[in-house]
Structure formats: C-alpha cells, structure tokens
C-alpha cells in the first residue's frame, strides 16, 4: 500500500492520510500491553504485602520467562514489587525461545531446577525460597520451592485452600466452585469437600472451565469466582477465564506473605513448609504421569480395548464399589469405567475421555490416548495414590517409592510394555 514502516518497539500514535493530505483514513497506535495486565494484577493482589515479603533478607525469588511472552510482563510486575533484574531469567522474548523448548517442567526448565537445588547444590550458596517459570505464551506455570517441586495438582489444591489469603477472592466472599480436568489428581477434591464447595471434574480442555464460568449468563448457577486447573501445569480462575501463569506465581507469593506476616527474620515459612502443612491437613495425593509417544496407533487402541474388556469382566463377576476386587499389593479395585462428562451448562456430552481404574482407598490409574492419527499416538498413564493424614512418615515419603507398587500394577494391567515394545516411557512427569 506504499505506507511507511511503523516502529512497533516504541509506543506512539501514527496517522495515515491520503497523498494530497486531507482527513486521516486510518491510524495505528502502538501501546504497552503490560500496563492493563499489571493494573489487573494490582487490583487482585495486595502489592504492598508482596513488597514487604520480598524486602525480607531471608526471602528470595527467581522467575524464568523461558524467552516467551511472559518476560515483559514479569519484568513490569516484579519490577514494581522491587525484584532485582538478575532474579528475572530469560525474560527477553525470542522467536526461537533462545533455542530451548518453552515448556515449564523439570525437563525443559532444567536450569531453574538446578538453581533451585533440585538436581544438586547450585553454585553460590542456598537456592532461592520461591522459583517459578512460565511457558511460551505465559498461560502455564511451574512452582518450585528450595529443593522442593510442587506438582501442578498440589499447586491447585494449595491455592484453593488459601483462597482467604488472596484479596480478590476474599473481597468477593471467597470461592464458589472448584474444577479440575479428569486426569488431574484429586488433591483439590479434598479441599472442596472440606470447604463445602462444588467440584467439577471435566475432560481435558479449558473450554469446559469456560462454560462453568459462563453458567450464570445462561440461566444457571453463578459459579464465579471459580478456581480451576490441569495436571499439565495450567492454573487459572474466572479473573480472565484462561490459564494464567503469572497470576499463579503471584498467588504463591501471596500465600507466602500470608504465612510470614509475623514470622521473625530467619524463620521464614517457605514453599515446602506450606505444602507439608497442607498434606498434614488434607492428606497427600502421590502422582506421576507416564507418556509413551509415537506409539503405533493400532497398538495404542489395543491397550484401551484390553482395559475395556477388563471392565466388562470386572462388572460381570459382580465386582464394584460395594464389593471391590482384591489385586496385587493389597489394592482393592472398586470401579473400572470410561470417563464421560455431561456439561451442566450447555448439556452437551463428551465421552470416551479415558479409562479409569478407581481403588477403594482413593488411588487411581487412568489411561488415555492423544494424537490418535494414522502415524502414531501418545499413550498417557496417570498414576495416583492417596495417603490420608495422620502418618508423617508416609506423608513425607519419596514419591517414587510410594508410587512404585501402583506403577507396577498399572504396567501389568495395561500390558503397555508388551503391546508397544517399549521398556520405558518417553517422558515421566
């Protein structure tokens, strides 16, 4: 169109007129997109309380932007809270994400994991108190304490249990509902039960949470404020109706501020202490996910069909919640089903969302497929074991050790090794 270039790196208003002058026929305004988001976060959280926390000599924070779009927002927010630039890692966006993979987990955020002491003692002394990362488009997050990893399922449950410590939720009278995707652990279910809140278990996909947030607009119950999350590092609420990585980090900073209002210097309550207190109150959901990627599609379907047939035999033999089937290592199988969801807002039904093996003690094995095209599929096996409160040694056990008997049972029942020819999963989360 013969128009001059517009410098998108500088704020300003550009007016374009015809060749001979006259009235403007269009304008381009370059804005700072962080301003509105920072203002929203300042309305949701107590920035003064967060500044007080972050000024403490015994408090430290590090954030990894993974060269994604979270970086400028993190610099604006944490800069306003007094966090030094050197604590904000990889916060310059890059088209190729700095040559890395912008996925906030222990595999791809390995540098952060090392800095937080999860893979050995980092150089330079003690790791920071709170570490966090966000993915490429800033909607997913990872929370890490000093030498302590917080699972996404636990993160959701802990935030829900601390709704009273989050100013926005407190001003609105607290949460009205909680929701999680079906594969996500049941940790948040126990919070919902104690708080007397409705809990929605949905298929994987944020659109199901969005429907719940819109319920009141369609003549249904008003479920907002609603807190929701997925095991794939997504946490969010009805404040923007989406996953929000930086919001989740500010939730955790607010939780630490709440626990340390009157804590003497040198005795700061950190992430591990907060999560441990949570386990002692609600119990612990040990959790892992095994991903077998690029599996032959026919082999993947055979695994699912095997479990479906097992469910038919299970029910045909008269087993069920009132008469569970005793399996190896004392696990009592109470239900085998295929998850189906009827949306309470638009009344649509979504079926065949994964095979569930539910045990009498609250443990679960879930198997579902993704990417089931002609080339290959990913087989995901979710393994969850519940430990009730009251036994500190059991609550604080190593997760791998606690899950090993149930992992062995899951591999045996699914026959995933035999049917795929894989001795080990591609990724363990």
C-alpha positions as CSV (number, residue, x, y, z in Angstrom):
1,X,0.0,0.0,0.0
2,X,3.0,2.3,0.0
3,X,2.7,3.1,3.7
4,X,5.8,4.0,5.8
5,X,7.0,1.4,8.3
6,X,5.8,1.7,11.9
7,X,8.3,1.0,14.7
8,X,6.4,-1.5,16.8
9,X,9.0,-1.3,19.6
10,X,8.1,2.3,20.5
11,X,4.8,3.5,21.9
12,X,3.1,6.1,19.8
13,X,0.2,7.1,17.5
14,X,0.6,7.0,13.7
15,X,-1.9,8.8,11.5
16,X,-2.1,8.0,7.8
17,X,-3.6,10.4,5.3
18,X,-4.0,10.5,1.6
19,X,-1.3,11.6,-0.8
20,X,-2.7,15.1,-1.0
21,X,-3.4,15.4,2.7
22,X,-6.9,15.7,4.0
23,X,-8.7,13.7,6.6
24,X,-7.0,10.7,8.2
25,X,-8.1,7.4,6.6
26,X,-6.7,5.2,9.4
27,X,-4.4,5.2,12.4
28,X,-2.0,2.8,14.1
29,X,-1.4,3.1,17.8
30,X,1.4,1.2,19.4
31,X,0.7,0.5,23.1
32,X,2.4,-1.1,26.0
33,X,0.4,-4.3,26.5
34,X,1.8,-4.8,30.0
35,X,0.0,-1.8,31.5
36,X,-3.5,-3.2,31.6
37,X,-2.3,-6.6,32.9
38,X,-0.2,-5.0,35.7
39,X,-3.2,-2.9,36.7
40,X,-5.4,-6.0,36.8
41,X,-2.9,-7.9,39.0
42,X,-2.6,-4.9,41.3
43,X,-6.4,-5.0,41.7
44,X,-6.4,-8.7,42.6
45,X,-3.4,-8.9,44.9
46,X,-2.0,-6.8,47.8
47,X,1.1,-5.4,46.2
48,X,2.2,-3.7,49.4
49,X,2.1,-7.0,51.3
50,X,4.1,-8.6,48.5
51,X,6.7,-5.8,48.6
52,X,7.0,-6.4,52.4
53,X,7.6,-10.1,51.8
54,X,10.1,-9.5,49.0
55,X,12.1,-7.0,51.1
56,X,12.8,-9.5,53.8
57,X,16.5,-10.5,53.9
58,X,15.5,-14.2,54.2
59,X,13.2,-14.1,51.2
60,X,14.3,-14.6,47.6
61,X,12.6,-15.2,44.3
62,X,13.6,-16.2,40.8
63,X,11.5,-16.3,37.7
64,X,12.3,-18.0,34.4
65,X,10.4,-16.5,31.4
66,X,11.8,-19.2,29.1
67,X,12.3,-16.5,26.4
68,X,8.5,-16.4,25.9
69,X,6.0,-13.6,26.1
70,X,5.8,-13.8,29.9
71,X,9.1,-11.9,30.2
72,X,8.0,-8.3,29.7
73,X,5.0,-8.8,31.9
74,X,7.2,-10.4,34.6
75,X,9.7,-7.5,34.4
76,X,6.9,-5.0,34.8
77,X,5.2,-6.8,37.7
78,X,8.2,-7.9,39.6
79,X,10.0,-4.7,38.9
80,X,7.1,-2.9,40.6
81,X,7.4,-5.2,43.5
82,X,11.1,-4.5,43.9
83,X,12.6,-7.7,42.5
84,X,16.1,-7.2,41.0
85,X,16.6,-7.7,37.3
86,X,19.1,-10.5,37.9
87,X,16.3,-12.6,39.5
88,X,14.3,-12.5,36.3
89,X,15.9,-15.1,33.9
90,X,15.3,-15.4,30.2
91,X,12.8,-12.6,30.2
92,X,13.7,-11.2,26.8
93,X,11.3,-12.8,24.2
94,X,12.9,-14.7,21.4
95,X,11.4,-16.1,18.2
96,X,13.1,-19.4,18.8
97,X,12.8,-19.2,22.6
98,X,16.6,-18.9,22.9
99,X,17.0,-22.3,21.2
100,X,15.1,-24.1,24.0
101,X,11.7,-25.6,24.4
102,X,9.4,-23.2,26.4
103,X,7.6,-25.9,28.5
104,X,7.7,-25.2,32.3
105,X,8.6,-28.6,33.6
106,X,11.6,-30.2,35.2
107,X,12.9,-31.4,31.9
108,X,12.8,-28.2,29.8
109,X,13.3,-25.8,32.7
110,X,16.4,-27.7,33.8
111,X,18.4,-24.6,34.5
112,X,15.8,-23.4,37.0
113,X,15.6,-26.8,38.6
114,X,19.3,-26.8,39.1
115,X,19.3,-23.2,40.5
116,X,16.5,-24.3,43.0
117,X,18.6,-27.2,44.2
118,X,16.5,-30.0,42.8
119,X,19.4,-31.5,40.9
120,X,22.3,-30.9,43.3
121,X,23.7,-28.0,45.2
122,X,23.8,-24.9,43.0
123,X,26.9,-22.6,42.9
124,X,26.6,-19.5,45.1
125,X,25.0,-20.8,48.3
126,X,21.4,-21.5,49.2
127,X,18.8,-21.7,46.5
128,X,16.0,-19.1,46.4
129,X,12.9,-19.5,48.5
130,X,10.5,-19.4,45.6
131,X,11.1,-20.3,42.0
132,X,8.7,-20.2,39.1
133,X,8.6,-20.4,35.3
134,X,6.0,-19.8,32.6
135,X,5.7,-21.3,29.1
136,X,6.0,-19.6,25.7
137,X,2.6,-17.9,25.8
138,X,2.6,-17.4,29.5
139,X,-0.5,-19.4,30.3
140,X,1.1,-22.4,32.1
141,X,3.4,-22.3,35.1
142,X,5.7,-24.3,37.3
143,X,6.2,-23.6,41.0
144,X,9.3,-24.7,42.8
145,X,10.5,-24.2,46.4
146,X,14.0,-24.6,47.8
147,X,14.9,-28.2,46.9
148,X,11.2,-28.9,46.5
149,X,9.0,-29.4,43.5
150,X,5.3,-28.6,43.7
151,X,3.2,-30.8,41.4
152,X,0.5,-28.8,39.4
153,X,-2.2,-30.8,41.2
154,X,-0.9,-29.8,44.6
155,X,-0.4,-26.2,43.5
156,X,-4.1,-26.0,42.5
157,X,-5.2,-27.6,45.8
158,X,-2.9,-25.3,47.9
159,X,-4.2,-22.1,46.2
160,X,-7.8,-23.3,46.7
161,X,-7.1,-23.9,50.4
162,X,-5.7,-20.4,50.7
163,X,-8.5,-18.5,49.0
164,X,-9.0,-16.5,52.1
165,X,-5.4,-15.2,51.7
166,X,-6.0,-13.9,48.2
167,X,-7.5,-10.3,48.4
168,X,-9.6,-10.6,45.2
169,X,-11.3,-13.8,46.3
170,X,-11.7,-12.6,49.9
171,X,-13.5,-9.4,48.7
172,X,-15.9,-11.5,46.7
173,X,-16.8,-13.6,49.6
174,X,-14.5,-16.5,48.7
175,X,-14.6,-19.2,46.1
176,X,-17.9,-20.5,44.8
177,X,-16.6,-23.6,42.9
178,X,-13.6,-25.6,42.0
179,X,-12.8,-27.6,38.9
180,X,-10.1,-29.8,37.5
181,X,-9.6,-31.9,34.5
182,X,-10.2,-35.7,35.0
183,X,-6.5,-36.7,34.8
184,X,-5.5,-34.1,37.4
185,X,-5.1,-35.6,40.9
186,X,-7.9,-35.5,43.4
187,X,-6.0,-33.2,45.8
188,X,-8.3,-30.3,45.1
189,X,-11.4,-32.6,45.7
190,X,-10.5,-32.9,49.4
191,X,-10.3,-29.1,49.7
192,X,-13.7,-28.7,48.0
193,X,-15.2,-31.3,50.4
194,X,-13.8,-29.5,53.5
195,X,-14.9,-26.1,52.3
196,X,-18.3,-27.2,51.2
197,X,-17.7,-26.2,47.5
198,X,-19.0,-27.9,44.4
199,X,-16.2,-29.7,42.5
200,X,-16.4,-30.3,38.7
201,X,-14.4,-33.0,37.1
202,X,-14.1,-32.2,33.4
203,X,-12.5,-33.6,30.3
204,X,-9.1,-32.2,29.3
205,X,-9.6,-28.8,27.7
206,X,-10.0,-25.3,29.0
207,X,-13.3,-24.7,27.2
208,X,-15.1,-26.8,29.8
209,X,-13.9,-24.5,32.6
210,X,-15.0,-21.5,30.5
211,X,-18.5,-22.9,30.3
212,X,-18.6,-23.2,34.1
213,X,-17.6,-19.6,34.4
214,X,-20.4,-18.6,32.0
215,X,-23.0,-20.6,33.8
216,X,-24.8,-17.5,35.3
217,X,-25.0,-15.9,31.9
218,X,-27.0,-18.8,30.6
219,X,-29.5,-19.0,33.4
220,X,-27.5,-21.4,35.6
221,X,-25.8,-21.1,38.9
222,X,-23.3,-18.4,39.5
223,X,-20.1,-20.4,39.9
224,X,-17.6,-17.4,39.9
225,X,-15.2,-16.9,41.5
226,X,-14.1,-20.3,40.2
227,X,-10.6,-21.7,40.5
228,X,-9.5,-24.4,38.1
229,X,-6.5,-26.3,36.8
230,X,-5.0,-29.2,34.8
231,X,-2.1,-31.5,35.6
232,X,-0.3,-30.2,32.6
233,X,0.8,-27.1,34.5
234,X,-2.2,-25.0,33.8
235,X,-3.8,-23.0,36.6
236,X,-6.4,-20.2,36.4
237,X,-9.6,-18.6,37.6
238,X,-12.5,-16.6,36.4
239,X,-10.5,-13.3,36.6
240,X,-9.6,-13.7,32.9
241,X,-11.3,-17.1,32.1
242,X,-8.0,-18.6,31.0
243,X,-4.8,-20.2,32.3
244,X,-2.6,-17.5,33.7
245,X,1.0,-18.4,34.6
246,X,2.0,-15.1,36.3
247,X,-1.3,-14.9,38.2
248,X,-0.4,-18.4,39.7
249,X,3.0,-17.2,40.7
250,X,1.5,-14.1,42.4
251,X,-0.9,-16.5,44.2
252,X,2.1,-18.4,45.6
253,X,3.8,-15.2,46.6
254,X,0.7,-14.1,48.4
255,X,0.4,-17.4,50.2
256,X,4.0,-17.0,51.5
257,X,3.2,-13.4,52.5
258,X,0.2,-14.7,54.4
259,X,2.2,-17.2,56.3
260,X,5.0,-14.8,57.2
261,X,3.2,-11.7,58.4
262,X,4.6,-12.1,61.9
263,X,7.4,-14.6,61.2
264,X,10.8,-13.5,62.7
265,X,13.7,-12.9,60.4
266,X,15.5,-16.2,59.8
267,X,12.4,-18.3,60.4
268,X,10.6,-17.7,57.1
269,X,7.9,-20.2,56.2
270,X,8.8,-21.5,52.7
271,X,7.1,-23.4,49.9
272,X,7.9,-26.9,51.3
273,X,6.5,-25.9,54.7
274,X,3.3,-24.6,53.2
275,X,2.8,-27.8,51.1
276,X,3.7,-30.1,54.1
277,X,1.1,-28.3,56.3
278,X,-1.4,-28.8,53.5
279,X,-0.7,-32.6,53.4
280,X,-1.0,-32.9,57.1
281,X,-4.4,-31.3,56.9
282,X,-5.8,-32.9,53.7
283,X,-3.6,-35.9,53.0
284,X,-1.3,-36.3,50.1
285,X,-2.0,-37.4,46.5
286,X,1.2,-39.0,45.2
287,X,1.1,-38.6,41.4
288,X,3.0,-39.3,38.3
289,X,2.4,-39.5,34.5
290,X,4.0,-41.9,32.0
291,X,3.9,-40.8,28.4
292,X,4.7,-43.2,25.6
293,X,5.0,-41.1,22.5
294,X,4.7,-42.1,18.8
295,X,3.2,-45.5,19.6
296,X,1.7,-47.5,16.7
297,X,-1.9,-46.4,16.6
298,X,-3.2,-50.0,16.5
299,X,-1.1,-51.0,19.5
300,X,-2.5,-48.0,21.4
301,X,-6.1,-48.9,20.6
302,X,-5.4,-52.5,21.7
303,X,-4.3,-51.3,25.1
304,X,-7.6,-49.4,25.5
305,X,-9.6,-52.3,24.3
306,X,-7.9,-54.6,26.7
307,X,-8.9,-52.3,29.6
308,X,-12.5,-52.0,28.3
309,X,-12.7,-55.8,28.2
310,X,-11.3,-56.0,31.7
311,X,-14.0,-53.6,32.8
312,X,-16.7,-55.8,31.3
313,X,-15.3,-58.9,33.0
314,X,-15.0,-57.0,36.3
315,X,-18.6,-56.0,36.3
316,X,-19.8,-59.4,35.0
317,X,-18.1,-61.0,38.0
318,X,-20.2,-58.8,40.3
319,X,-17.4,-56.6,41.5
320,X,-18.0,-52.9,42.2
321,X,-17.7,-50.2,44.9
322,X,-19.6,-52.4,47.4
323,X,-17.5,-55.5,46.6
324,X,-14.1,-54.4,45.3
325,X,-11.7,-56.9,43.6
326,X,-8.5,-57.5,45.6
327,X,-5.4,-57.2,43.4
328,X,-1.7,-57.4,44.0
329,X,-0.1,-55.5,46.9
330,X,-3.5,-55.1,48.6
331,X,-5.0,-52.7,46.1
332,X,-8.8,-53.1,46.1
333,X,-10.3,-52.2,42.7
334,X,-13.7,-50.6,43.1
335,X,-14.6,-49.3,39.6
336,X,-13.4,-49.6,36.0
337,X,-15.1,-47.2,33.7
338,X,-14.6,-44.9,30.7
339,X,-14.9,-41.2,31.7
340,X,-17.9,-39.3,30.2
341,X,-18.9,-35.8,31.0
342,X,-22.3,-34.1,30.7
343,X,-21.7,-30.4,30.7
344,X,-24.0,-28.8,33.3
345,X,-24.2,-25.5,31.4
346,X,-24.8,-26.4,27.7
347,X,-25.9,-30.1,28.4
348,X,-23.5,-31.5,25.8
349,X,-22.0,-34.9,26.4
350,X,-18.3,-35.7,25.9
351,X,-17.5,-39.4,26.0
352,X,-14.5,-41.8,25.8
353,X,-12.2,-39.5,27.6
354,X,-10.0,-42.2,29.2
355,X,-10.3,-45.4,31.1
356,X,-10.3,-45.1,34.9
357,X,-9.4,-47.7,37.4
358,X,-10.6,-46.4,40.8
359,X,-9.5,-48.1,44.0
360,X,-11.2,-48.3,47.4
361,X,-8.5,-46.2,49.1
362,X,-8.9,-43.3,46.7
363,X,-6.0,-44.3,44.4
364,X,-6.4,-44.2,40.6
365,X,-4.9,-45.4,37.4
366,X,-6.1,-43.5,34.3
367,X,-5.1,-44.3,30.7
368,X,-6.0,-42.1,27.8
369,X,-4.8,-41.6,24.3
370,X,-3.9,-38.4,22.4
371,X,-2.9,-37.8,18.8
372,X,-4.5,-41.0,17.6
373,X,-3.9,-40.4,13.9
374,X,-2.7,-43.0,11.4
375,X,1.0,-42.3,12.1
376,X,1.1,-42.7,15.8
377,X,-0.4,-42.0,19.2
378,X,0.7,-40.9,22.7
379,X,-0.4,-43.3,25.5
380,X,-0.6,-41.4,28.8
381,X,-0.9,-43.3,32.0
382,X,-1.7,-41.3,35.1
383,X,-1.0,-43.0,38.5
384,X,-2.2,-41.6,41.7
385,X,-2.0,-42.9,45.3
386,X,-3.8,-41.2,48.2
387,X,-2.2,-41.2,51.6
388,X,-4.5,-39.9,54.4
389,X,-3.2,-37.5,57.0
390,X,-2.0,-38.8,60.4
391,X,1.2,-40.6,59.4
392,X,4.0,-38.2,58.9
393,X,6.5,-40.8,57.7
394,X,4.0,-42.0,55.0
395,X,3.0,-38.4,54.0
396,X,6.7,-37.3,53.6
397,X,7.8,-40.5,51.8
398,X,9.7,-40.3,48.5
399,X,7.1,-40.1,45.7
400,X,8.8,-42.7,43.5
401,X,8.9,-45.2,46.4
402,X,5.3,-44.5,47.4
403,X,4.1,-45.0,43.9
404,X,6.2,-48.0,42.8
405,X,3.6,-50.7,43.7
406,X,0.8,-48.9,41.9
407,X,3.1,-48.2,38.9
408,X,3.9,-51.9,38.7
409,X,0.2,-52.7,38.8
410,X,-0.6,-50.2,36.1
411,X,2.1,-51.6,33.8
412,X,0.9,-55.1,34.5
413,X,-2.8,-54.4,33.9
414,X,-2.3,-52.3,30.8
415,X,0.4,-54.5,29.3
416,X,1.8,-51.3,27.8
417,X,5.3,-52.7,27.6
418,X,4.3,-55.9,25.9
419,X,1.9,-54.3,23.4
420,X,4.1,-51.3,22.4
421,X,7.5,-53.0,22.7
422,X,8.6,-50.1,24.9
423,X,10.6,-50.9,28.0
424,X,10.3,-47.4,29.4
425,X,8.1,-44.3,28.8
426,X,9.3,-41.5,26.6
427,X,8.7,-38.9,29.4
428,X,7.9,-39.3,33.1
429,X,6.3,-36.3,34.8
